[in-house]
């Protein structure tokens, strides 16, 4: 694991269609961009790194001002496969869509340093998990819907225009009308779920495409690997991803994280210490972020939230939460929905 400071940013390519979309909805994009410290000039270069917090807040504010709860999906619909840059070249020449998904998730941090993604195979299905990691605690409903929609469109490009997942899942509460979301994805859309992402049939993704690697794809892959090495993925980022995957099973310890990384527990503690954090502190931070997200943005029961956070019971979760936030989870949820909040 390489050591580097973990940052929260997004490529400006994600917002290149934003001004056009705002105009199409009869709104002026300039004031909202300025309100969040952004300008149209910043969007001209697709490689410009934009602060995640500013982008998330911009999308949330835009959805409210245009009265479009599907704003993130509308923005994703205007994205083209080639907007992935060199990654699109490599994906098109993978042996199967399944291989392409692995490659996409490998290089995802070059598109969005704050998006944590992983896959899970269950009973002939592939679950693609996506989560936006932010230390700001700000709502990211539109941001996560945009991210899931972009991956959905990418997989659709790799399989066929008619391909649809089995289910699309979001951890936040549903909008008042599900029509727009079901129309976009063309399948069942579940809210208040325990993960963000979607469920696919493995059989759809394992069909060989018989593509042959070209010189340009080899060059693109070499460029991406160099970029990945230059990026120097943080130990905190790597361990955070494992914690998110292990927490719901209630077995998230430094020893088990170390086992998944193929190192001993002391090595995990040493890497984290070099970045100024302990495993216990990182685990508490992630639990706090998840607790706030699910209580604020979803209608999940306390037992479901406690299970996602790896607690053995709702009472154990409530005790931990009260110690951390000086009120019960139910009180916090009620207060978060008040106009003052």
C-alpha positions as CSV (number, residue, x, y, z in Angstrom):
1,X,0.0,0.0,0.0
2,X,1.4,3.4,-1.0
3,X,1.1,6.3,1.4
4,X,-0.5,9.5,0.2
5,X,-3.0,12.1,1.5
6,X,-6.6,11.0,0.8
7,X,-8.5,13.8,-1.1
8,X,-12.1,14.3,-2.2
9,X,-12.3,15.4,-5.7
10,X,-14.2,14.7,-9.0
11,X,-13.0,15.2,-12.6
12,X,-14.8,18.2,-14.2
13,X,-15.8,15.9,-17.1
14,X,-18.7,14.9,-14.8
15,X,-20.2,18.4,-15.1
16,X,-19.4,19.2,-18.7
17,X,-23.1,18.7,-19.7
18,X,-24.3,20.7,-16.6
19,X,-24.7,24.2,-18.3
20,X,-26.5,22.6,-21.3
21,X,-28.9,20.7,-19.0
22,X,-29.7,23.7,-16.9
23,X,-30.5,25.7,-20.0
24,X,-32.7,22.9,-21.3
25,X,-34.6,23.0,-18.0
26,X,-35.1,26.8,-18.3
27,X,-32.6,27.7,-15.6
28,X,-29.4,29.8,-15.6
29,X,-26.4,27.7,-14.5
30,X,-24.0,30.7,-13.9
31,X,-25.4,31.9,-10.5
32,X,-25.5,28.3,-9.1
33,X,-22.0,27.6,-10.2
34,X,-20.8,30.8,-8.7
35,X,-22.6,30.1,-5.5
36,X,-20.5,27.0,-5.0
37,X,-17.2,28.5,-6.0
38,X,-17.3,27.1,-9.6
39,X,-17.3,28.6,-13.1
40,X,-18.1,27.4,-16.6
41,X,-14.4,28.1,-17.4
42,X,-13.4,25.4,-14.9
43,X,-15.5,22.8,-16.9
44,X,-13.7,23.4,-20.2
45,X,-10.8,21.1,-19.3
46,X,-12.3,17.6,-18.5
47,X,-9.3,16.8,-16.3
48,X,-9.7,19.7,-13.9
49,X,-10.2,18.4,-10.3
50,X,-13.2,19.9,-8.6
51,X,-13.9,19.7,-4.8
52,X,-16.4,16.9,-4.1
53,X,-18.3,18.9,-1.6
54,X,-18.9,21.8,-4.1
55,X,-20.1,19.3,-6.7
56,X,-22.5,17.5,-4.4
57,X,-24.0,20.7,-3.1
58,X,-24.3,22.1,-6.7
59,X,-26.3,19.0,-7.8
60,X,-28.5,19.1,-4.7
61,X,-29.2,22.8,-5.1
62,X,-29.9,22.4,-8.9
63,X,-32.4,19.5,-8.3
64,X,-34.3,21.8,-5.9
65,X,-34.2,24.9,-8.0
66,X,-35.4,23.1,-11.2
67,X,-37.8,20.9,-9.2
68,X,-36.3,17.8,-10.8
69,X,-35.7,15.0,-8.3
70,X,-34.1,13.0,-11.1
71,X,-31.5,15.7,-11.8
72,X,-28.6,13.3,-11.3
73,X,-30.1,10.9,-13.8
74,X,-30.7,13.7,-16.4
75,X,-27.1,14.7,-16.1
76,X,-25.9,11.1,-16.5
77,X,-28.1,10.7,-19.6
78,X,-26.2,13.4,-21.3
79,X,-22.9,11.7,-20.7
80,X,-21.3,9.8,-23.6
81,X,-19.2,6.6,-23.3
82,X,-16.2,8.4,-24.7
83,X,-16.4,10.8,-21.7
84,X,-14.5,8.1,-19.9
85,X,-11.4,9.1,-21.9
86,X,-8.7,6.4,-22.3
87,X,-10.7,4.1,-20.0
88,X,-13.4,3.7,-22.8
89,X,-10.7,2.4,-25.2
90,X,-9.6,-0.3,-22.8
91,X,-13.1,-1.3,-21.8
92,X,-14.2,-1.8,-25.4
93,X,-11.5,-4.4,-26.0
94,X,-11.9,-6.5,-22.9
95,X,-12.8,-10.2,-23.4
96,X,-16.2,-10.0,-21.6
97,X,-18.4,-7.3,-20.0
98,X,-17.5,-8.9,-16.7
99,X,-13.8,-8.3,-17.4
100,X,-14.6,-4.7,-18.5
101,X,-16.5,-4.0,-15.2
102,X,-13.4,-5.1,-13.2
103,X,-11.3,-2.8,-15.3
104,X,-13.7,0.1,-14.9
105,X,-13.7,-0.3,-11.1
106,X,-9.9,-0.6,-11.1
107,X,-9.5,2.8,-12.8
108,X,-12.6,4.5,-11.2
109,X,-10.5,6.5,-8.8
110,X,-8.9,8.3,-11.8
111,X,-12.4,9.6,-12.6
112,X,-13.7,10.2,-9.1
113,X,-11.3,9.9,-6.1
114,X,-14.2,9.8,-3.7
115,X,-16.1,6.9,-5.2
116,X,-15.6,3.6,-3.6
117,X,-16.8,0.6,-5.7
118,X,-16.6,-3.2,-5.4
119,X,-18.5,-6.2,-6.7
120,X,-20.0,-9.3,-5.0
121,X,-21.2,-12.5,-6.6
122,X,-24.3,-14.1,-5.1
123,X,-26.4,-17.0,-6.6
124,X,-25.6,-16.3,-10.2
125,X,-25.9,-12.5,-9.8
126,X,-23.3,-9.7,-9.6
127,X,-23.9,-6.9,-7.1
128,X,-22.1,-3.7,-8.0
129,X,-21.7,-1.5,-4.9
130,X,-21.0,2.2,-5.1
131,X,-20.5,4.7,-2.3
132,X,-19.3,8.3,-2.2
133,X,-16.8,8.9,0.5
134,X,-16.9,12.4,2.0
135,X,-15.7,13.8,5.3
136,X,-18.1,16.7,5.0
137,X,-21.3,14.9,6.0
138,X,-23.3,16.8,3.3
139,X,-26.2,15.1,1.4
140,X,-25.1,13.4,-1.8
141,X,-28.4,12.0,-3.1
142,X,-28.0,13.4,-6.6
143,X,-24.3,12.6,-6.7
144,X,-24.8,8.9,-6.0
145,X,-27.7,8.6,-8.4
146,X,-25.5,10.2,-11.0
147,X,-22.6,7.8,-10.3
148,X,-24.8,4.7,-10.4
149,X,-26.5,5.9,-13.6
150,X,-23.1,6.5,-15.3
151,X,-21.9,2.9,-14.4
152,X,-25.3,1.6,-15.6
153,X,-24.9,3.3,-18.9
154,X,-21.4,2.1,-19.3
155,X,-22.4,-1.6,-18.7
156,X,-25.3,-1.1,-21.1
157,X,-22.8,0.1,-23.7
158,X,-20.7,-3.0,-23.1
159,X,-23.5,-5.5,-23.2
160,X,-26.3,-4.2,-25.5
161,X,-28.7,-1.3,-25.7
162,X,-31.5,-3.7,-24.5
163,X,-29.6,-4.8,-21.4
164,X,-31.2,-4.0,-18.0
165,X,-30.1,-4.9,-14.5
166,X,-32.4,-7.0,-12.3
167,X,-32.6,-4.3,-9.7
168,X,-31.2,-0.8,-9.0
169,X,-30.7,0.1,-5.3
170,X,-30.3,3.3,-3.3
171,X,-29.8,3.8,0.4
172,X,-31.7,7.1,0.5
173,X,-35.5,7.4,0.7
174,X,-37.6,7.4,-2.5
175,X,-38.9,10.4,-4.3
176,X,-42.7,11.1,-4.2
177,X,-42.9,9.6,-7.8
178,X,-40.8,6.7,-8.9
179,X,-41.8,6.9,-12.6
180,X,-38.8,8.9,-13.7
181,X,-36.3,6.5,-12.1
182,X,-38.0,3.4,-13.4
183,X,-38.2,4.9,-16.9
184,X,-34.4,5.7,-16.8
185,X,-33.2,2.3,-15.6
186,X,-36.0,0.2,-17.1
187,X,-36.2,-2.1,-14.1
188,X,-37.2,-2.3,-10.5
189,X,-35.7,0.5,-8.4
190,X,-35.5,0.0,-4.6
191,X,-34.9,2.8,-2.1
192,X,-34.0,2.5,1.6
193,X,-31.7,-0.3,0.5
194,X,-28.6,-1.4,2.3
195,X,-26.3,-0.4,-0.6
196,X,-26.1,1.9,-3.6
197,X,-25.6,0.1,-7.0
198,X,-27.3,-2.6,-8.9
199,X,-27.8,-6.3,-9.3
200,X,-27.0,-8.0,-12.7
201,X,-27.3,-11.5,-14.0
202,X,-23.8,-13.0,-14.4
203,X,-24.8,-14.8,-17.5
204,X,-25.4,-11.5,-19.3
205,X,-21.9,-10.4,-18.4
206,X,-19.9,-13.5,-19.2
207,X,-20.5,-13.6,-22.9
208,X,-17.3,-13.3,-24.9
209,X,-17.0,-10.4,-27.3
210,X,-14.0,-11.8,-29.2
211,X,-12.2,-8.4,-29.3
212,X,-8.6,-8.2,-30.1
213,X,-6.3,-5.8,-28.3
214,X,-5.0,-3.1,-30.6
215,X,-1.9,-0.9,-30.3
216,X,-4.0,2.1,-29.1
217,X,-5.7,0.0,-26.3
218,X,-2.2,-1.2,-25.1
219,X,-1.1,2.4,-25.1
220,X,-4.2,3.5,-23.2
221,X,-3.8,0.8,-20.6
222,X,-0.1,1.7,-20.1
223,X,-1.1,5.4,-19.6
224,X,-3.8,4.4,-17.1
225,X,-1.4,2.2,-15.1
226,X,1.1,5.0,-15.0
227,X,-1.6,7.4,-13.8
228,X,-2.8,4.9,-11.2
229,X,0.8,4.6,-9.9
230,X,1.2,8.4,-9.8
231,X,-2.1,8.7,-8.0
232,X,-0.7,6.7,-5.1
233,X,-3.8,5.3,-3.5
234,X,-3.9,6.1,0.2
235,X,-3.8,3.3,2.8
236,X,-6.8,5.0,4.4
237,X,-8.7,4.7,1.1
238,X,-7.9,1.0,0.8
239,X,-8.7,0.1,4.4
240,X,-11.9,2.2,4.3
241,X,-13.1,0.2,1.3
242,X,-12.6,-3.1,3.2
243,X,-14.2,-1.7,6.3
244,X,-17.3,-0.8,4.3
245,X,-17.5,-4.3,2.9
246,X,-16.9,-6.1,6.2
247,X,-19.0,-3.9,8.6
248,X,-22.5,-5.4,7.8
249,X,-21.2,-8.9,8.6
250,X,-20.2,-7.7,12.1
251,X,-16.7,-8.9,11.8
252,X,-14.7,-5.8,11.0
253,X,-11.5,-5.9,13.0
254,X,-7.9,-4.8,12.2
255,X,-7.0,-8.5,12.2
256,X,-9.6,-9.4,9.6
257,X,-8.7,-6.3,7.4
258,X,-5.1,-7.4,7.6
259,X,-6.0,-11.0,6.5
260,X,-7.9,-9.6,3.4
261,X,-4.8,-7.5,2.5
262,X,-2.4,-10.4,3.0
263,X,-0.4,-8.7,5.8
264,X,-0.3,-8.9,9.6
265,X,-2.3,-6.6,11.9
266,X,0.8,-4.6,12.9
267,X,1.4,-3.6,9.3
268,X,-2.2,-2.2,9.0
269,X,-1.6,-0.2,12.2
270,X,1.7,1.0,11.0
271,X,0.4,2.3,7.6
272,X,-2.5,4.1,9.3
273,X,-0.2,5.6,11.9
274,X,1.9,7.0,9.1
275,X,-1.2,8.8,7.9
276,X,-2.0,10.1,11.4
277,X,-5.0,7.9,12.2
278,X,-5.6,4.7,14.2
279,X,-7.8,1.8,13.1
280,X,-10.3,2.4,15.9
281,X,-10.6,6.1,15.0
282,X,-11.1,5.3,11.3
283,X,-13.7,2.7,12.1
284,X,-15.5,5.2,14.3
285,X,-15.4,7.8,11.6
286,X,-16.8,5.5,9.0
287,X,-19.6,4.3,11.4
288,X,-20.5,8.0,12.1
289,X,-20.6,8.8,8.4
290,X,-22.9,5.8,7.7
291,X,-25.1,6.5,10.7
292,X,-25.7,10.1,9.6
293,X,-26.3,9.2,6.0
294,X,-28.9,6.5,6.7
295,X,-30.7,8.4,9.4
296,X,-30.8,11.6,7.4
297,X,-31.4,10.3,3.9
298,X,-33.4,7.1,4.4
299,X,-36.4,5.7,6.2
300,X,-34.6,2.5,7.3
301,X,-35.5,1.0,10.6
302,X,-33.1,1.2,13.6
303,X,-32.5,-2.5,13.4
304,X,-31.5,-2.3,9.7
305,X,-29.2,0.7,10.3
306,X,-27.6,-1.1,13.3
307,X,-27.0,-4.2,11.2
308,X,-25.3,-2.1,8.4
309,X,-23.0,-0.5,11.0
310,X,-22.1,-3.9,12.3
311,X,-23.8,-3.8,15.7
312,X,-25.2,-6.9,17.3
313,X,-28.5,-5.2,18.3
314,X,-30.4,-2.0,18.0
315,X,-29.7,-1.2,21.7
316,X,-26.0,-1.5,21.2
317,X,-26.3,0.9,18.2
318,X,-28.4,3.3,20.3
319,X,-25.9,3.3,23.2
320,X,-23.0,4.0,20.8
321,X,-24.9,6.7,19.0
322,X,-26.0,8.5,22.2
323,X,-22.4,8.4,23.4
324,X,-21.3,9.9,20.1
325,X,-24.0,12.4,19.3
326,X,-25.6,13.1,22.7
327,X,-29.1,12.1,21.7
328,X,-30.9,8.9,20.5
329,X,-30.9,8.0,16.8
330,X,-34.6,8.6,16.6
331,X,-34.2,12.1,18.1
332,X,-31.4,12.9,15.6
333,X,-33.5,11.7,12.6
334,X,-36.4,13.8,13.8
335,X,-34.2,16.9,14.3
336,X,-32.5,16.4,10.9
337,X,-35.9,16.8,9.2
338,X,-36.8,20.1,10.9
339,X,-36.7,23.3,8.8
340,X,-33.9,24.6,11.0
341,X,-31.7,21.7,10.2
